[in-house]
Structures are given as structure tokens and as C-alpha cells.
Amino acid sequence: MDGCPPADQILAALSHAVIAVDSGHLIARVNPAGEALFGTSAKHLVGRKIDQVLHFADPRLDAALTEAEISLTARGVMVSSDDRRLGIVDFDVHPLASDSGWRLISLSLMPQDGPILESETSDPSNLAIRAPDILSHEIKNPLAAIRGAAQLLDRQLDESQKPLTQMITAEVERVVNLLNRMQTLSSNQPARTRPVNIHTLIDRARRSTEAATGQAVKIRDKFDPSLPDALIDPDAMMQVLTNLLANAVDATRHLPDPEIRIVTRYSFGASLSAQSVNAAVRLPIQIMVCDNGPGVPAELEREIFSPFVSTKKEGQGLGLALVKKLMRDMNGRIRYDRENHNEMSRFTLFLPVAPKN
């Protein structure tokens, strides 16, 4: 048909992962959404046997991967790849009538997957968390940063320490903004988003966290310098980052060799359902906050973003609930998983790109 776009363009436009498998059960094509799901480029997947790349909790689905003529649909199944859990997906495999033995496999990550992605179907009343409780919890993080900076200044105040006074001023301003935000937490007012360089915010959150611990904790970073500006609310994102970093510090506090790192990357083809629109919105900017602490217990994974659920003995279970709310207000998303290769807990933030002028 005249005017019909090429197959490559059609595959690239799809928001779910699509894999073409040849008659020898070898991967022949992976679209950009598939690269995002697997966390690697197509060239590292093409040529590998499909049953060596995909693994399901149900052995019947594993067997279906090498059945040339089978047509199968499964909903809400756990899938992993190379010992790394990808999440809960809707899975489809169908043979191509025009090419004997060839199949198309589709994997669509379910947004309501509790351990991986914060729930899209949560009771809206969960978002109406009591403001006084959140205030008592969330003010502790900026106050800890102020206290840590003041302690350093108290030891020796000279020209080289002026950035610390600037940090104190910035943190006080953030507390004021946070107090104002808490008063309307239960409302659905849109976030005040604008184009922001996320690396500037990450660096500020890292320095605040390190100051709060008296420089006892060092946070490593691995940035993608080519990232475009994100469309976010900078105050809300600062709160998200300091909350996740504070959790990482708590999780690794008693380890002999604590490790906390922040990674940024651009993920082609990644998209999720956004709050303020009716269509899928691309969220290609990713921020990963990782630590080598014990992680979230399996029995709490599905509820970790719910209010009053906490892994800390003295915790109120409000921090991640607020993080979820702030991310949704910015049309972003958050998910939790654990890297099996190096046993690192990982919170991944998904953010939209700021439009070009």
C-alpha cells in the first residue's frame, strides 16, 4: 500500500517489546522498547536462542518459546533474562503465516506490578496522607543536612567553606517550600514543572546527604552527560532524591563496606501511562539510586509504595508513599527491583523529556 511506513518504523513506534524469532529459534530483531526492557542493545540479543534469553516462572511458557507453530497468550506472568528479573508482563507469541517457523513475541510490562512498578490502581485515598505525619517525617532529612553543614562550619569557618553557608540557605528555602506543599498534599494540583538539568539536582542532593552524615558516606555517581533536560518540578524532585538517598544511607549504615551509587541514562523506547493525559507518554530519562543494603523483604515488595508500610523498626512508612505521589504529580514513575548480579537494591525514576523550544 502506498504511503505505508516501513516495518522498522512501525516496530520502533510500539511502546511494548517485540522480538522476531527465526525458524532456528534465534532472535532476529528487537525493537527499541525491547532494548529498554532488557537493558541492553539489540546487537547483544540478536543471534541468541530465545529460550536462553527469556525465562518464565511457568515452565509451560518456557517450553512454548521453542514451539514453532504455537500461538499463545498469557497475562500477568513473571519473566526474567540472564538471571535478572524483568517484571510481570503480558506475553504473546504468534507464528508468521508468510514465513514458516518465524514468530513474533510481544512483552508488555504491566504497570500494576507491585514489586517492580508502583501501582497504577492504588486507592486514591491512599494519596491523602495526613499532613502532620508527613511533616514530622520529611523535615528530618533537610534538618539533618543543615545540622551536618553547621557542624562542619563550626570547626573552621573560612572562605573555602562559603559553599556550606549557601547550602544552609538553600535547605532552609526548601523546607519552606516543603511546608507549603504538605498543606495541599491530598489535592490533585498539577506540579510546577519546567526544564531542569537533573545532574545539577542530583549533585545537590548528594552533597546534602554526605553533609548530613558528616562526610562518613560517599555516594558514587555514573552520569550520562548527553541527557536532555527533564520536565520536572525541581523542588519535588529534590525531595524525591534526598528521600531515596536517606533510605540508602539507613540501609547501609552498619555494613563494613557500604556502597551507594546514582546512575543516569537515556532509555530509547521506554514509555508508561502518564497521569494527566489519556495516551502513553515517553519517559526515557532514568535515574537509578542503588545500594548494597539488605533490600525490601519479599513480603513487603508489593506494598512498599503504600502509606504506613516500612522496613525500618522506627519508620512511619510515609517516605516512599510521598515519593510516589510526587513522581505521579510530575507525570513520572518509580519502580523497585533488586539486581541479582551484584545484589544491589535499586529504585528507578522514569522522567519525561522537556520539549524543545
N, C-alpha and C positions, 0 to 999 in steps of 0.2 A: 504494500500500500504506500502510495506517495506521501511523503511527509512524516512517515512513522520513524521515531527516533531509534538509533541503533540499540542492540541488546545491552551493550556495555553501559549506555546512559540510563537505560531502564533499571538495570541492577544497581547502579550507583545511587539512584534516587530512592531506593527502598530503604525504609528505616529498620527493617529486620534483617538478620543474617541469612544469606543464601549461598549454598555450596553446590557446585556442579560436580558430580562424581561419574567417572567413565566406567566402561564395562569391566575394567580390571579392578574396580573399587578404589581407584586412585582419585584424589582431589584434583580437579582440572581448573576450577575457577572459584574465587571467593570475592564477594562484593565488599565495599568499604565498611558496611555495617558489620560484616563478618570479621573483618580485621579488628574492628573496635571490640567486638565480643571476645575474641580470642586474645586480644592484647598483643598482636604481632602482625607483621605484613603478610600479604598473600604469598610472596615468594618463599616464605618459610613453611607454608602449608601445602602449596601445590606440589604434587608428586608423592605425597604421603598417603598411606592407606587410611581410609575414612575410619575404620574400626580401631586404628591406633591413635587417632586424634580425638574422637568423641567417645565418651563413656557414660552410660546411664546407670542409675540405681536399679532399674528393672532390667534383668538380663535378656528379656524378650526384645527389648528395644535395641540392645547391643547386637543381637542376632539379626535384627531387621536391617542393619546397616549394610550387610553383605548379601542381601536377597535382591537379586537384580530386578525381579518383576513385581515386588511387593509395593502396595500403596497403603500408607499408614498415617494416621493422625493420632497424636497423644497430647493431652492437655495437662499442664501443671506438673511436669516431670523434672527431676534434678539431673543436671548434666555437668560433666567435668571434662577437662582436657589437660593431658600431661600432668596429672596429679593436682591440678588446680581447679577448684570448684568455680564454674561459670555462673551458676544460679538456677532458678526454676524457670523453665521455658515451655512454650507451646511448640511442639515438634511435628513437622510434616515431612514425609518423603513420598515422592511420586515419580514413576518412570516416565521418560520422554518417548512419546509414540513415534517420533521421527527418527530416533537414534536408539537402536536396540541395546539394552544393557545400561544406558545412561540414565541418571536420576538427578532430580533437584531436591535438595534438603533445605528446609526452612527452619530457623530457630528464632523465636520471638521471646525476648526476656520479659517475664511477667512483672509489671510494676508493683503488684501487691505482694511480691516476695519479701517476707518479713526479714530474714537474716541478711538479705543482700540489699534490698531497696526499701526505704521507709514506705509504709503502707499508704496507698492512694485511697483506700476505702475506710480509713480510720473514722471513728465517730467524730463529727465536727466539734462536739462538746469537749473533746479532749484538748482542743486548742485554747479553750477558755480557762487557762490555768490561773489560779489565784495570784494576783499581782504581788501581795506581800510576801508570799512564799518565794517567788522568783527573785524579788528584790534581795531578800536575805541570802539567797544562794549565789546570785550572779554578781553582787557587789564585791564578793570576796576576791574574785580574780583581779579586777583593776586595783583594789586596795592593796593586794599582795605586791603588785608591780610597783605601786607608789612607795610602799614600805621598803621594798628591796632597793629602789633607787635612792631613797632618802638615807638608808644605811650606808650606802656607798659614798654618798656626798658627805656624810658626817665624818668619815675617815679622813678625807682630804679634798678640799674644795679649791680647784684652780681652773684655769682657762680650759684645760682639756676635758673637764667634767661638765662644761656647759650643756652638752647634749643631754645630760641626765636631767637638768632642770627643764629642758624643753620636753622631755618625756613626761615629767610630772605634770606639766601644763596640759599636754595632750591627753593624758589619762584622766585628769580632772574633768576636762571637757567631755570626754567620752562617758564618764559617769553621769554627768548631767543629761546627755542625750539618752543614755540608757534609762534613767529615771522617767524621762518623758515618754519613752517607748513603752515602758511597762504599764503605764496608765491606760494604754489603748491596745494591750496585747490581745485581748479577746475579740477585737474588731477585725474586719477584713479590709482595712485601708491598704491601698497599694504601696509598695515600697518606693522610696525616693531614689530611683536608680539613675545612674549616669555612667559614662565610660570611665573605667578605672584600670590602671595598671596593677594587676593583682600581686606582682612581685614586690611592689612598694609596701602593700599592706602586709604581706607575709613577713617581710623583713622587720616591720614594726612589731608585729605580734611575736616574732621570735625573740627580738631584743627585750620586749616586755616580760616574756616568760623567763628568759635567762636572768634578768634582773631580779625577778620575784624569788628566784632560788639562790640569790647571791652568787650567780655565775657557777653554781655547782652542777648545773645541767647544760650541756652543749647540744644544740639541735643542728643536725646536718641538713643541707638542702641540695637539691638537684633540679635546676630550673631549665625550662625550655625558653631560651631568650627570644625566640621568634613569636611567642604568643601574642595575639592581638589583645586590645583592651576588652575587658569583660563588662557586660551591662549589669551592674550591681549597685546596691546601697552600701557605700563604704563603711558606715558605722555598723550596720548589721553584719557585714562580712568580717569586720574586725572582731565583733563579739563571737561569731562562729569560730574563727581561727583561735582566739585565746581560750575558748572553752575546750576545743579539741586538744590543744597543746597542754592545757592544765590537766586534762584527763590522762594524757600520755605520761606526763611527769608523775602523777599519782601511781600509774600502773607500773612504772619502772623504778620507783623511789628506792626500793630495797634490793634491787638487783646488783650483783657485783660489777656487771658490765652493761649498764643501760644504754639503749640505742633509740633515739628518736630522729626521724627524718621527715622532710617535706619534699614532695616531688610534684612538679607540674608538667603537663603535657597536653598536646592537642590531639584529639581522637577523631579521625575522619569518620563521618557517617553516624556518630552517636546522636541519638535523639530520644526524648522522653515526652510524655504528655505534660504540658505546662498548665498552670493554674488559671491564667487569665484569658486563654484562648481555647478554641474548640479543636484545634489541629495540633499535630505533633510539632514541637519546636526543637531545632538542633541545639544541643548543649555540648559542644565539643571541647570546651575548656575544662580540664580536670585538675583538681588539687588533691593530692593524697597525703594524709597525715598517718604515719606508720610508727609503731613502737614494738619492742620485743617483750612487752609485758605478758601476763597470763591470758589476756583476751577476755571476751564475754563468754560466760558459761553457756553451753548449748541450750539449756532450758530457758534462758533469758533472751536468746538472739532475736526471736520473733517479736519481742515486746520492748526491745532496747530503746526505741524512739517514743515509747508511751510515757505519759506522766507518772511519777512516783515509782518507776522501775529503776533500780540502781544496783550496781555491782559492788558498791562501797558500803561498809558497815555503817558509816555515819552519813551516807549520802541520802539526799532527798529525792533523787530521781527526776530532777527538773531540767538539768543541763541539756541533755540530748533532745528532750521534748522541745525546748526553746530553739535549739539549733535547727531542728526540723521545721518549726514554724517560720523562722527567719529565712531559711532556704526556699521554702514554698512561696513566701511573700515576694521573693526576687525571681520567681519562675525557675528556680534551680532545684536540684535534688541532691540527696545524700544516700549513700549505701555503706553498709559494713560488711567486710569479709575478712578472712584470715588467709594469708599467703602460706600455702603448705610447704613451699620450698625452703623458706627460712623462718617459718613460724613467727611472722610479724602480723600483728593486728593492723587493720587498715580501714580508715574512713576515707571515702572518696566523695568529693564535692563535684557536681556537674553544673556548669555555668554557661549562660548564653553569651555570644559574642556581641559587642556593641556595634550597632550599624555604622557604616561609613557615611561620612557627610557628603 
